[in-house]
Amino acid sequence: MTGKTSRNKGARGEREFAEMLSNEIGQVVK
């Protein structure tokens, strides 16, 4: 799913995905 969305959105999809990962990592660290 993430691969298709990133290809369709392009750089925007990658940025959004990176933000989601960073948010998840932050929650895990906390």
The first five atom37 places (N, CA, C, CB, O) and aatype in JSON, in Angstrom:
{
  "aatype": [12, 16, 7, 11, 16, 15, 1, 2, 11, 7, 0, 1, 7, 6, 1, 6, 13, 0, 6, 12, 10, 15, 2, 6, 9, 7, 5, 19, 19, 11],
  "atom_mask": [
    [1, 1, 1, 1, 1],
    [1, 1, 1, 1, 1],
    [1, 1, 1, 0, 1],
    [1, 1, 1, 1, 1],
    [1, 1, 1, 1, 1],
    [1, 1, 1, 1, 1],
    [1, 1, 1, 1, 1],
    [1, 1, 1, 1, 1],
    [1, 1, 1, 1, 1],
    [1, 1, 1, 0, 1],
    [1, 1, 1, 1, 1],
    [1, 1, 1, 1, 1],
    [1, 1, 1, 0, 1],
    [1, 1, 1, 1, 1],
    [1, 1, 1, 1, 1],
    [1, 1, 1, 1, 1],
    [1, 1, 1, 1, 1],
    [1, 1, 1, 1, 1],
    [1, 1, 1, 1, 1],
    [1, 1, 1, 1, 1],
    [1, 1, 1, 1, 1],
    [1, 1, 1, 1, 1],
    [1, 1, 1, 1, 1],
    [1, 1, 1, 1, 1],
    [1, 1, 1, 1, 1],
    [1, 1, 1, 0, 1],
    [1, 1, 1, 1, 1],
    [1, 1, 1, 1, 1],
    [1, 1, 1, 1, 1],
    [1, 1, 1, 1, 1]
  ],
  "atom_positions": [
    [[0.84, -1.21, 0.0], [0.0, 0.0, 0.0], [0.87, 1.25, 0.0], [-0.95, 0.01, 1.22], [0.65, 2.15, -0.81]],
    [[1.84, 1.33, 0.89], [2.68, 2.52, 0.98], [3.45, 2.73, -0.32], [3.66, 2.42, 2.17], [3.63, 3.87, -0.76]],
    [[3.92, 1.64, -0.94], [4.68, 1.78, -2.19], [3.83, 2.42, -3.28], [0.0, 0.0, 0.0], [4.29, 3.31, -3.99]],
    [[2.6, 1.96, -3.43], [1.73, 2.52, -4.48], [1.43, 3.99, -4.2], [0.4, 1.72, -4.57], [1.51, 4.82, -5.1]],
    [[1.1, 4.32, -2.96], [0.78, 5.71, -2.63], [1.99, 6.6, -2.85], [0.29, 5.83, -1.16], [1.85, 7.71, -3.37]],
    [[3.16, 6.13, -2.47], [4.37, 6.96, -2.65], [4.63, 7.19, -4.13], [5.6, 6.28, -1.98], [5.04, 8.28, -4.52]],
    [[4.39, 6.17, -4.96], [4.63, 6.35, -6.41], [3.61, 7.33, -6.98], [4.54, 4.99, -7.15], [3.96, 8.17, -7.81]],
    [[2.36, 7.22, -6.55], [1.32, 8.11, -7.09], [1.56, 9.55, -6.64], [-0.08, 7.64, -6.64], [1.51, 10.47, -7.46]],
    [[1.82, 9.76, -5.36], [2.01, 11.12, -4.84], [3.4, 11.64, -5.16], [1.77, 11.15, -3.33], [3.59, 12.84, -5.33]],
    [[4.38, 10.74, -5.23], [5.74, 11.19, -5.54], [6.44, 11.67, -4.28], [0.0, 0.0, 0.0], [6.37, 11.02, -3.24]],
    [[7.11, 12.81, -4.36], [7.87, 13.33, -3.22], [6.93, 13.58, -2.04], [8.62, 14.64, -3.6], [7.28, 13.33, -0.89]],
    [[5.72, 14.07, -2.34], [4.78, 14.35, -1.24], [4.48, 13.08, -0.47], [3.46, 14.97, -1.8], [4.48, 13.09, 0.76]],
    [[4.22, 11.99, -1.17], [3.93, 10.73, -0.49], [5.09, 10.31, 0.4], [0.0, 0.0, 0.0], [4.88, 9.85, 1.52]],
    [[6.3, 10.47, -0.11], [7.47, 10.08, 0.67], [7.57, 10.95, 1.93], [8.76, 10.21, -0.17], [7.87, 10.45, 3.01]],
    [[7.33, 12.25, 1.77], [7.41, 13.14, 2.94], [6.36, 12.76, 3.97], [7.23, 14.63, 2.52], [6.65, 12.68, 5.16]],
    [[5.13, 12.54, 3.51], [4.06, 12.17, 4.44], [4.4, 10.85, 5.13], [2.7, 12.05, 3.69], [4.21, 10.72, 6.34]],
    [[4.92, 9.89, 4.37], [5.27, 8.6, 4.95], [6.38, 8.78, 5.99], [5.72, 7.61, 3.85], [6.35, 8.15, 7.05]],
    [[7.36, 9.63, 5.68], [8.46, 9.88, 6.62], [7.91, 10.5, 7.9], [9.54, 10.81, 5.99], [8.34, 10.15, 9.0]],
    [[6.98, 11.43, 7.76], [6.4, 12.07, 8.94], [5.67, 11.04, 9.79], [5.43, 13.22, 8.54], [5.78, 11.05, 11.02]],
    [[4.92, 10.16, 9.14], [4.19, 9.12, 9.88], [5.18, 8.23, 10.63], [3.31, 8.28, 8.93], [4.96, 7.9, 11.79]],
    [[6.27, 7.84, 9.96], [7.26, 6.99, 10.61], [7.87, 7.72, 11.8], [8.36, 6.57, 9.62], [8.02, 7.13, 12.87]],
    [[8.23, 8.99, 11.62], [8.85, 9.76, 12.7], [7.89, 9.85, 13.88], [9.25, 11.19, 12.21], [8.31, 9.72, 15.03]],
    [[6.62, 10.06, 13.6], [5.62, 10.14, 14.68], [5.54, 8.81, 15.41], [4.23, 10.54, 14.12], [5.51, 8.78, 16.64]],
    [[5.49, 7.71, 14.66], [5.4, 6.39, 15.29], [6.64, 6.12, 16.12], [5.22, 5.29, 14.21], [6.55, 5.62, 17.24]],
    [[7.82, 6.45, 15.58], [9.07, 6.23, 16.31], [9.07, 7.05, 17.6], [10.3, 6.59, 15.43], [9.46, 6.56, 18.65]],
    [[8.62, 8.3, 17.51], [8.58, 9.17, 18.7], [7.7, 8.54, 19.77], [0.0, 0.0, 0.0], [8.05, 8.56, 20.95]],
    [[6.56, 8.0, 19.38], [5.67, 7.38, 20.35], [6.34, 6.16, 20.97], [4.33, 6.99, 19.69], [6.23, 5.94, 22.17]],
    [[7.03, 5.39, 20.15], [7.69, 4.18, 20.66], [8.78, 4.57, 21.65], [8.29, 3.34, 19.51], [8.91, 3.95, 22.71]],
    [[9.56, 5.6, 21.31], [10.65, 6.03, 22.2], [10.07, 6.49, 23.53], [11.49, 7.16, 21.54], [10.61, 6.18, 24.6]],
    [[8.98, 7.24, 23.47], [8.37, 7.74, 24.7], [7.77, 6.55, 25.45], [7.28, 8.82, 24.4], [7.19, 6.72, 26.52]]
  ]
}
